[in-house]
């Protein structure tokens, strides 16, 4: 028995049971990638559509925030440390990669703890970690901040661009421009948050959600769970990693270090309470307070429909720039840069992932 | 990724035969032998072996109902060939 047989079986049952006109949205870059890589769209019945939402952390980062990161990187005393995905994302004027080529000290790390190690090794540098990501990543940044504090490192600071997942789903539904029958809820975010934060989907909007894993079988099984739910509710398919209560230790750490703040989302605008800002007790390590920069006016790339793609309104292939002027090698918009972006995934697996 | 050693909040994990380090600060109960999910250098969840075996509930259920004779080996592969289909998932008449 092969995995392909498993998928064929699940797909066959889905075809049997799924009614027409179902649109399911995933809100996790890793799901975007998995769906494209495994060619799952081509296994789905004609009545089931899979769309991407605001689930790619780099993609949802607003232009103004990207500009702030670049402005910080330009400060001669600053070593700007971040995750790899961010380096090539176009800001209003250039990218971090271009700043690095022009002499800025920009470094890519795998873990926020690596930034703390850089700060310890190079005490003469002001090490700023640009923290981007949802609830999965924010606790690792919080932990790194505590590591820096415990080591007495005064040259480490954090620019928190962290965001939380549930509120943009509400914002999206309130816009009412995307008909969503159900959500494939993010697996790794939910490892931290648990499921209570999604209950409002069923309660207030009558929309079901299933927390899904990242194998092809996980995604198809979660879709089948969505199709089979007699009444909208929140369920977990990814039970091997996600508990209903989430990771309580990580939740406490988030609570200790961060407080909710307004955050600017590409495509959705400012969503009150959807960001994570350092609490007053950590103000000394807040790069937003430590450094004064002038990022200049924001400029959106003409013709880029990344914002609409992130709301699930426009299919990546529906953008005139897609695959023509905008490719992973020469991206115009953030959704084509990040490996988790809807446009990048569609482009990389074109032919296999056509909607 | 399986934990092979723990020293305070640091753990050694085996990844495809290679040893790597991660922090277990976010999963303080993790111990040697546990499988963990690692993100950005931090273990964030201990993978539940029992749950891992039940992972593909629906798939097994479908296989169990499948008329083909080769359904059984598949179920065994996931570690629960003789487990009855979940009540939550069984039956099909009330589905939308």
Boltz contact constraints between the chains, C-beta under 6 A:
constraints:
  - contact:
      token1: [A, 1]
      token2: [B, 73]
      max_distance: 6.0
  - contact:
      token1: [A, 1]
      token2: [B, 74]
      max_distance: 6.0
  - contact:
      token1: [A, 6]
      token2: [B, 59]
      max_distance: 6.0
  - contact:
      token1: [A, 9]
      token2: [B, 62]
      max_distance: 6.0
  - contact:
      token1: [A, 13]
      token2: [B, 62]
      max_distance: 6.0
  - contact:
      token1: [A, 17]
      token2: [B, 95]
      max_distance: 6.0
  - contact:
      token1: [A, 111]
      token2: [B, 40]
      max_distance: 6.0
  - contact:
      token1: [A, 111]
      token2: [B, 41]
      max_distance: 6.0
  - contact:
      token1: [A, 113]
      token2: [B, 41]
      max_distance: 6.0
  - contact:
      token1: [A, 136]
      token2: [B, 39]
      max_distance: 6.0
  - contact:
      token1: [A, 137]
      token2: [B, 40]
      max_distance: 6.0
  - contact:
      token1: [A, 139]
      token2: [B, 26]
      max_distance: 6.0
  - contact:
      token1: [A, 140]
      token2: [B, 40]
      max_distance: 6.0
  - contact:
      token1: [A, 140]
      token2: [B, 42]
      max_distance: 6.0
  - contact:
      token1: [A, 143]
      token2: [B, 25]
      max_distance: 6.0
  - contact:
      token1: [A, 191]
      token2: [B, 44]
      max_distance: 6.0
  - contact:
      token1: [A, 191]
      token2: [B, 45]
      max_distance: 6.0
  - contact:
      token1: [A, 217]
      token2: [B, 56]
      max_distance: 6.0
  - contact:
      token1: [A, 221]
      token2: [B, 58]
      max_distance: 6.0
  - contact:
      token1: [A, 224]
      token2: [B, 58]
      max_distance: 6.0
  - contact:
      token1: [A, 228]
      token2: [B, 95]
      max_distance: 6.0
  - contact:
      token1: [A, 230]
      token2: [B, 94]
      max_distance: 6.0
  - contact:
      token1: [A, 239]
      token2: [B, 51]
      max_distance: 6.0
  - contact:
      token1: [A, 240]
      token2: [B, 47]
      max_distance: 6.0
  - contact:
      token1: [A, 240]
      token2: [B, 48]
      max_distance: 6.0
  - contact:
      token1: [A, 240]
      token2: [B, 51]
      max_distance: 6.0
  - contact:
      token1: [A, 240]
      token2: [B, 52]
      max_distance: 6.0
  - contact:
      token1: [A, 240]
      token2: [B, 55]
      max_distance: 6.0
  - contact:
      token1: [A, 241]
      token2: [B, 37]
      max_distance: 6.0
  - contact:
      token1: [A, 241]
      token2: [B, 45]
      max_distance: 6.0
  - contact:
      token1: [A, 241]
      token2: [B, 47]
      max_distance: 6.0
  - contact:
      token1: [A, 249]
      token2: [B, 26]
      max_distance: 6.0
  - contact:
      token1: [A, 250]
      token2: [B, 26]
      max_distance: 6.0
